[in-house]
Amino acid sequence: MKNRKKRFIVYLFSALMALSVISCTEQQEKELKIYHGGTILTVDSDFSEVEAIVFKDNKILATGDFEAMKKNYGKNSALVNLEGKTMLPGFIDPHAHVLSFAPVRFLTENIGVTNFATTEEALAHLKKVASERPKGEWILGSGWDPSIQDGVSELTFKELNAVSTDHPVFVLNTSGHLAYVNEKTYEVAGITQDVVNPPGAEYSRDENGKLNGVIKNNVAYLPVWLANPAAATLDMTEALISLLNEFNQYGVTTTSEFALGAATQSHTEADLLFAATERDDFSARVMAYPMYTISEQWDKAGTKMYDGNDLAKIVGFKFIADGSNQGYTGLQREPYFDPEHAGEHGIAYMSVDQLKEMTEYRAGQGWHMSLHGNGDAAIDNILDVMEYLKSKGYDLSKIRPRIEHCSILHDDQIERMKELDVSASFLIGHVHYWGTVMRDKVFGPEKAMLLDRAASVEKEGVSYTLQSDFSVTEPDMLRMIQTAVERKTFKEPDFVLNPDERVSVESAIRAVTIEAAWQMMSEDIIGSLEAGKYADFVILENDPRKVDESEISEIKVLETWMNGKQVYSAE
């Protein structure tokens, strides 16, 4: 009797354990989700549209016909009806500065054109802010752009001393390449009249050789920015997480940092970025590019390609050949069109010899390379350097060199890009926000036609992407798609800047998904809705291909999912 009772207890225990295992298995399988009932655009090589997609945990399991997906996976799956909505791969912003500009977003007043049409209005706002703050507290502004805001062409001591002489005043140009300060700022930052210009940068002076408050290149203005106690003590992780949450609202699931180490002039920014991924609210992947200006630090730290993880990863090295076209520091073949800058060709931030030396060194270590080039002469320099690397036996298809912004392109340069396996990443906001300025002031009507030639590079088989260069523009990916398709301008909504350079909606979508993933060495894990890739996707109210071109940017982002987790909902 005792043995039978013992056997019964063992049997009962085993049965309960089996039920528990079955229950756990069913629960795990219930984590499978089948989305259906809408438009699912995979953005694979054929731009396939499928009826259903299956997700398990944080990965895509399968795509295909709804009935087939139900048959293979439906028994223990949750069915999610899209109710006619559109699913796309999560948008990828292939050139942004989320670490560099998270503090800017967190600490500054946005005095850009979306808030103030004129410089006078922008400065009046800063003056009001100063009047409400204790003496000595820094007054910070960002987003100012004299090329599209009526008023003076630069902010000098004269304009910013008028804002305040009791507060340090620091204003960042929307390009990110120029800053402007009052005299109090230089006093607090310890910048004196005998300051020496860093290589490729400048503390500008007036006609008498005296400092005037204009600073060219972040190499020069960063020490000034960091003299601000609020900037020096800011919780960078909180600022970063907050910013990524904002990006999610645009459907962005992957973004980037294209000047890693620049904000703090330290390689420890990489450690900060990697550590941030341990937080549950880390909501967008960040692909990072160490900045060449602290090259020795990266070497001492032993930094290499693919350090990090799939949430935050180092994927390439960043070089800068010139500055900003609208800031008249982009390096040009011919002088600028604007009479105020007659005879000026811009600034070479790095010489050809410097570029050769530094890129060959990184090529030898197997690095993918990103090279900032706005002006046509800067792009010439970059292509000369790539040709030099090729002559030395380096396989450029493995280096995947990409030209950042790649703003002014001639036919001969596009041909060279194809020959040298060089791709383009267009700051398409140049067309929308600055198109008329490029036409009327910066380049003139003829040369402005060479701006952001997406259709031409696509025709030649050169990969291209669309990017925000945040905080130059917002990471509004649907706005970027619309601009590439329409090429209409902000100041003259009916003016189309070179209609021959318009691309299809599908082409523009590729530019902010799979092409962006490819440029950032990550096409194996993100960029399209294909089996084995991460569950990064966006759900839109409408299909961008089915609405009027002028309404693409008005499509509502309903949900954003990254790594299998919902990181944004419009509800």
C-alpha positions in Angstrom: 0.0 0.0 0.0 2.8 2.4 0.9 4.6 1.6 -2.3 1.5 2.2 -4.4 0.9 5.5 -2.6 4.6 6.5 -3.2 4.3 5.6 -6.9 1.1 7.7 -7.1 2.8 10.7 -5.6 5.8 10.3 -7.9 3.4 10.0 -10.9 1.4 13.0 -9.7 4.5 15.1 -9.3 5.8 14.0 -12.8 2.4 14.8 -14.3 2.4 18.3 -12.7 5.9 18.9 -13.9 4.9 17.8 -17.5 1.9 20.1 -17.4 4.2 22.9 -16.2 6.6 22.3 -19.1 3.7 22.2 -21.6 2.3 25.4 -20.1 5.8 27.1 -20.3 6.2 25.9 -23.9 2.8 27.2 -24.9 3.5 30.5 -23.2 6.8 30.7 -25.1 5.1 29.9 -28.4 2.4 32.4 -27.6 5.2 35.0 -27.8 5.0 34.4 -31.6 3.0 37.2 -33.3 1.6 37.1 -36.7 0.9 40.5 -38.2 -1.5 40.6 -41.1 -4.4 42.5 -42.6 -2.4 45.5 -43.9 0.4 46.5 -46.2 3.6 44.9 -45.2 6.6 46.2 -47.2 9.7 44.1 -46.5 12.1 46.4 -48.5 14.0 43.3 -49.5 15.9 43.2 -52.8 12.6 43.0 -54.7 10.7 45.5 -52.5 8.3 42.6 -51.8 4.9 43.1 -50.3 3.7 40.2 -48.1 0.5 39.3 -46.5 1.9 38.3 -43.1 5.0 38.5 -41.0 5.9 36.4 -37.9 7.9 37.7 -35.0 9.3 35.6 -32.2 10.8 37.5 -29.2 13.1 40.2 -30.8 13.6 38.5 -34.2 11.7 38.1 -37.5 10.8 34.4 -37.9 9.2 34.3 -41.3 7.2 36.3 -43.9 4.8 35.2 -46.6 1.1 34.3 -47.3 -1.2 34.7 -44.4 -2.7 31.2 -44.7 0.8 29.6 -44.9 1.9 31.6 -41.8 -1.2 30.5 -39.9 -0.7 26.9 -40.9 3.0 26.9 -39.9 2.9 29.1 -36.8 -0.7 30.0 -36.0 -1.7 27.3 -33.5 0.1 29.0 -30.6 0.5 32.5 -32.1 -1.2 35.8 -31.4 -2.8 37.3 -34.5 -2.4 41.0 -34.8 -4.6 42.7 -37.4 -3.0 45.8 -39.0 -6.5 46.9 -40.1 -5.3 48.3 -43.3 -2.3 50.2 -41.9 1.3 50.0 -43.4 4.3 48.2 -41.8 7.8 49.1 -42.9 11.3 48.3 -41.5 12.1 50.8 -38.8 13.6 54.0 -40.2 17.4 54.4 -40.0 19.0 57.9 -39.8 22.4 57.1 -41.2 24.1 60.4 -40.1 23.2 62.1 -36.8 24.9 63.3 -33.7 22.9 61.9 -30.9 25.6 62.0 -28.2 27.1 65.3 -29.4 23.8 67.1 -29.6 21.8 65.4 -26.8 23.3 68.1 -24.4 22.4 70.8 -27.0 18.8 69.6 -27.1 18.7 69.3 -23.3 20.3 72.7 -22.5 19.7 75.2 -25.2 16.9 77.5 -26.5 15.9 76.6 -30.0 16.2 79.9 -31.9 16.0 78.4 -35.4 13.7 79.4 -38.2 10.9 77.1 -37.1 10.5 79.3 -34.0 11.8 82.7 -35.2 11.7 84.0 -38.8 14.3 86.8 -38.1 17.5 87.1 -36.2 16.1 90.1 -34.4 13.3 88.0 -33.0 15.7 85.2 -32.0 18.0 87.6 -30.1 15.0 89.3 -28.4 14.1 85.9 -27.1 17.6 85.3 -25.7 17.6 88.7 -24.1 14.3 88.0 -22.4 15.7 84.6 -21.1 18.8 86.5 -19.8 16.6 89.0 -18.0 14.9 86.1 -16.1 18.1 84.3 -15.1 20.6 85.0 -12.3 23.7 86.9 -13.3 26.5 84.6 -14.5 24.2 81.8 -15.7 25.0 80.8 -19.2 22.5 81.7 -22.0 22.5 79.1 -24.7 20.9 79.1 -28.1 21.0 76.7 -31.0 19.5 76.3 -34.5 20.3 79.9 -35.7 21.0 80.2 -39.4 21.7 83.5 -41.1 21.2 82.0 -44.5 17.4 81.5 -43.9 16.7 83.9 -41.0 16.6 87.6 -42.0 19.2 89.8 -40.4 23.0 89.9 -39.9 25.3 87.3 -41.6 27.0 86.4 -38.3 26.7 87.1 -34.6 29.6 89.0 -33.2 30.4 90.6 -29.8 28.2 93.5 -30.9 25.0 91.5 -31.3 25.6 89.1 -28.3 26.9 91.8 -25.9 23.5 93.4 -26.6 21.8 90.3 -25.3 23.8 90.4 -22.1 27.1 91.5 -20.6 26.3 89.8 -17.3 25.8 86.3 -18.7 28.0 84.2 -20.9 26.0 83.9 -24.2 26.8 81.0 -26.6 24.9 80.4 -29.8 25.3 77.4 -32.1 24.8 77.7 -35.8 22.4 75.1 -37.2 25.2 73.6 -39.3 27.1 72.6 -36.1 30.3 74.0 -37.7 30.0 77.6 -36.3 29.4 79.1 -32.9 29.1 82.7 -31.7 29.8 84.1 -28.2 29.8 87.4 -26.3 32.8 88.8 -24.6 31.7 87.4 -21.2 31.9 83.9 -22.6 35.5 84.3 -23.7 36.3 85.8 -20.3 34.8 82.8 -18.4 36.3 80.3 -20.8 39.8 81.8 -20.5 40.1 82.6 -24.2 42.4 85.6 -24.6 43.6 87.7 -27.5 46.7 85.6 -27.9 44.8 82.4 -28.4 46.2 80.2 -31.1 43.9 78.7 -33.7 43.7 74.9 -33.6 44.5 73.2 -37.0 41.5 73.5 -39.3 39.7 75.8 -37.0 39.5 79.5 -36.2 38.7 82.0 -33.5 37.7 84.8 -35.9 39.0 88.3 -35.6 37.8 91.8 -36.9 39.6 94.1 -39.3 41.8 95.2 -36.4 43.0 91.7 -35.6 40.8 91.5 -32.4 38.6 88.5 -31.5 35.1 89.2 -32.6 33.2 86.2 -31.1 32.8 84.1 -34.2 34.2 80.5 -33.8 34.7 78.2 -36.8 34.8 74.4 -36.4 33.8 72.5 -33.3 37.5 71.8 -32.5 37.7 75.5 -31.5 34.3 76.0 -29.9 34.1 72.8 -27.8 36.5 74.0 -25.1 34.3 77.1 -24.8 31.1 75.1 -24.6 32.6 72.8 -21.9 33.5 75.9 -19.7 29.7 76.0 -19.0 29.2 74.1 -15.7 25.8 72.8 -16.9 27.4 71.2 -19.9 30.3 69.9 -17.9 28.0 68.2 -15.3 25.1 67.1 -17.4 23.9 63.5 -17.0 24.7 62.4 -20.6 22.8 59.1 -20.3 19.5 60.9 -19.3 20.0 63.4 -22.2 20.7 60.6 -24.7 17.7 58.4 -23.6 15.4 61.4 -23.8 16.6 62.2 -27.3 16.2 58.6 -28.5 12.6 58.7 -27.3 12.1 61.7 -29.5 13.6 60.0 -32.5 11.1 57.1 -32.0 8.2 59.4 -32.6 9.5 59.7 -36.2 9.6 56.0 -36.6 13.4 55.8 -36.1 14.7 52.6 -34.7 18.4 53.1 -35.6 20.3 56.3 -35.5 24.0 57.2 -35.3 26.8 59.3 -33.7 29.1 60.6 -36.3 31.6 62.4 -34.1 32.1 60.0 -31.2 34.4 61.5 -28.6 34.1 65.0 -30.0 31.6 66.4 -27.4 33.9 65.5 -24.4 37.2 65.2 -26.4 37.5 61.7 -24.8 37.3 58.1 -25.9 35.2 57.4 -22.8 32.1 58.5 -24.7 32.1 55.0 -26.2 31.9 53.5 -22.7 29.0 55.8 -21.8 27.2 54.8 -25.0 27.6 51.0 -24.4 26.6 51.4 -20.7 23.4 53.2 -21.7 22.2 50.1 -23.6 21.8 48.3 -20.3 18.8 50.5 -19.5 15.4 49.1 -20.3 14.3 52.5 -21.8 17.2 52.5 -24.4 14.9 52.8 -27.4 17.0 53.1 -30.6 20.1 51.4 -31.9 23.1 53.7 -32.2 25.9 53.1 -34.8 28.9 55.1 -33.9 31.9 56.6 -35.7 35.0 57.7 -33.6 36.2 61.2 -34.5 39.6 61.6 -36.1 40.5 64.6 -33.9 41.3 62.3 -30.9 42.8 59.5 -32.9 45.6 58.8 -30.4 43.0 58.3 -27.7 41.2 55.7 -29.7 44.5 53.8 -30.3 45.4 53.9 -26.6 42.0 52.6 -25.6 42.3 49.8 -28.1 39.1 50.7 -29.9 38.3 48.6 -32.9 35.5 47.9 -35.5 32.4 46.3 -34.1 33.1 47.1 -30.4 29.9 47.2 -28.5 26.7 45.2 -29.2 23.8 45.2 -31.6 22.2 48.1 -29.7 25.2 50.4 -29.7 28.2 49.5 -31.9 31.3 51.2 -33.4 31.1 50.6 -37.1 33.5 53.1 -38.8 35.9 55.9 -38.5 35.0 59.6 -39.2 37.1 62.2 -41.1 36.2 65.8 -42.1 37.5 67.3 -45.3 35.7 70.7 -45.1 32.9 72.7 -43.4 29.4 73.9 -44.3 28.3 75.3 -47.7 25.7 77.7 -46.2 28.3 78.7 -43.6 30.7 79.4 -46.5 33.3 77.0 -45.1 32.6 74.2 -47.6 35.6 73.8 -49.8 34.8 74.8 -53.4 36.4 74.6 -56.8 35.3 78.2 -57.6 34.6 81.1 -55.2 31.3 81.5 -53.6 28.5 83.3 -55.5 27.6 85.6 -52.6 29.4 89.0 -53.0 29.9 89.2 -49.3 32.2 86.1 -49.7 33.8 87.1 -53.0 37.0 85.3 -53.7 36.4 82.8 -50.8 36.7 79.1 -51.5 35.9 77.8 -48.0 38.1 75.8 -45.6 40.0 72.5 -45.9 39.6 71.0 -42.4 42.2 68.4 -43.4 44.8 68.6 -46.2 45.0 65.8 -48.8 48.3 64.6 -47.2 46.6 64.4 -43.8 43.7 62.5 -45.2 46.0 60.1 -47.0 48.1 59.4 -43.9 45.2 59.0 -41.5 42.9 57.0 -43.9 45.7 54.6 -44.9 46.5 54.0 -41.2 42.8 53.1 -40.5 42.5 51.1 -43.8 45.3 49.0 -42.6 43.3 48.2 -39.5 40.3 47.2 -41.5 38.1 50.2 -40.7 35.0 51.3 -42.7 35.3 55.0 -43.4 33.0 58.0 -43.4 34.4 61.2 -44.9 32.6 64.5 -44.6 32.6 66.5 -47.9 30.2 69.4 -48.7 32.0 71.4 -51.4 33.0 70.0 -54.7 36.7 70.6 -54.1 36.5 68.7 -50.8 34.8 65.9 -52.7 37.7 66.0 -55.2 40.1 65.6 -52.3 38.2 62.7 -50.9 38.1 60.9 -54.2 41.8 61.5 -54.8 42.5 60.0 -51.4 40.3 56.9 -52.1 42.1 56.5 -55.5 45.4 56.6 -53.6 44.2 53.9 -51.2 43.1 51.8 -54.1 46.6 52.2 -55.7 48.1 50.9 -52.5 46.1 47.7 -52.8 43.3 48.3 -50.4 39.9 46.8 -51.3 37.5 49.8 -51.2 34.5 47.5 -51.4 35.4 46.3 -47.9 36.2 49.7 -46.6 32.8 51.0 -48.0 33.9 54.6 -48.0 31.0 57.0 -47.9 30.9 60.8 -48.4 28.8 62.6 -45.8 26.4 65.2 -47.2 28.1 64.9 -50.6 26.4 68.2 -51.4 27.8 69.4 -54.7 28.4 66.7 -57.3 29.6 67.0 -60.9 29.1 64.2 -63.4 32.8 63.4 -63.4 32.7 62.9 -59.6 29.8 60.6 -59.8 31.7 58.5 -62.3 34.7 58.3 -60.0 32.5 57.4 -57.1 31.2 54.4 -59.1 34.7 53.3 -60.1 36.0 53.6 -56.5 33.0 52.0 -54.7 32.2 55.2 -52.8 28.6 55.8 -51.7 26.8 59.1 -50.9 24.8 60.1 -47.8 22.7 63.2 -48.6 21.6 65.8 -46.0 18.4 66.2 -48.1 17.3 69.1 -45.8 19.8 71.2 -47.8 17.2 71.0 -50.7 14.1 71.7 -48.6 15.4 74.3 -46.1 18.3 75.9 -48.0 17.5 75.3 -51.6 16.6 78.9 -52.5 19.5 80.2 -50.4 21.9 77.9 -52.3 20.4 79.2 -55.6 20.3 82.9 -54.7 23.4 83.4 -52.5 25.7 80.5 -51.9 26.2 79.0 -55.4 24.0 80.8 -57.9 21.3 79.3 -60.1 23.5 77.1 -62.2 25.7 75.4 -59.5 22.8 75.0 -57.2 21.4 72.4 -59.6 24.3 70.1 -58.5 22.9 69.9 -54.9 22.0 66.4 -53.6 21.9 64.6 -56.9 20.1 61.4 -55.7 18.6 60.4 -59.0 22.0 60.8 -60.8 23.9 58.6 -58.4 21.1 56.0 -58.4 21.2 55.9 -62.2 25.0 55.2 -62.1 24.5 52.4 -59.5 26.0 54.3 -56.6 24.4 53.7 -53.2 22.8 56.7 -51.5 21.0 57.4 -48.3 19.1 60.3 -46.8 20.0 61.7 -43.4 19.2 64.5 -40.9 22.7 65.4 -39.6 20.8 66.0 -36.4 20.7 68.7 -35.0 21.1 70.4 -38.4 17.6 69.1 -39.2 15.1 66.9 -37.3 15.1 63.1 -37.9 11.8 63.4 -39.7 12.2 60.5 -42.1 8.9 61.0 -43.9 9.8 64.6 -44.6 13.1 63.4 -46.0 11.4 60.9 -48.3 9.0 63.6 -49.5 11.9 66.1 -50.1 13.8 63.5 -52.2 10.7 62.7 -54.2 9.5 66.4 -54.7 12.6 68.6 -54.2 10.4 71.5 -53.2 11.7 74.3 -51.0 10.7 75.7 -47.6 10.8 79.4 -48.6 9.2 78.9 -52.1 6.9 75.9 -51.7 6.2 75.7 -55.5 9.9 75.9 -56.5 11.4 72.5 -57.5 15.2 72.5 -57.3 16.4 70.5 -60.3 13.4 68.2 -61.1 15.7 65.8 -62.8 17.1 64.7 -59.5 13.7 63.6 -58.1 13.5 59.9 -57.1 10.7 57.4 -56.6 9.0 56.9 -53.3 10.4 53.3 -53.2 13.9 54.6 -53.8 13.7 57.1 -51.0 12.3 54.5 -48.6 15.3 52.3 -49.4 17.6 55.2 -48.6 16.3 55.4 -45.0 16.1 51.6 -44.5 18.2 48.9 -46.2 20.7 51.3 -47.9 21.3 53.0 -44.6 21.9 49.7 -42.9 24.3 48.7 -45.7 26.3 52.0 -45.3 26.6 51.4 -41.6 27.8 47.8 -42.0 24.6 46.4 -40.5 22.5 45.1 -43.3 22.7 41.6 -41.8 20.7 42.5 -38.8 18.5 45.5 -39.7 17.1 47.5 -42.6 14.5 45.1 -44.1 11.8 42.8 -42.8 13.4 39.5 -43.5 13.8 36.3 -41.5 16.6 36.4 -39.0 16.8 40.2 -38.7 15.7 42.1 -35.6 12.1 43.0 -35.0 12.6 46.7 -35.8 9.5 48.1 -37.6 7.2 51.1 -37.9 3.5 51.1 -38.4 2.2 54.1 -40.5 -1.3 55.3 -41.0 -0.9 55.2 -44.8 1.3 53.7 -47.5 3.7 56.4 -48.6 3.4 55.1 -52.2 -0.3 55.6 -52.2 -0.7 59.2 -51.0 -0.1 62.4 -52.9 3.6 63.2 -52.9 2.9 66.5 -51.1 1.2 64.5 -48.2 4.0 62.0 -47.4 5.3 64.0 -44.5 1.8 64.3 -43.1 1.4 60.5 -42.7 1.0 59.7 -39.0 3.5 57.4 -37.3 1.3 55.1 -35.2 3.7 52.7 -33.6 7.5 52.2 -33.5 9.0 48.9 -32.4 12.7 48.2 -31.7 14.2 44.9 -30.7 10.7 43.4 -30.4 9.6 46.1 -27.9 7.1 48.9 -28.6 9.0 52.1 -28.0 6.4 54.6 -29.3 2.7 54.7 -29.6 0.7 57.7 -31.0 -2.2 56.8 -28.6 
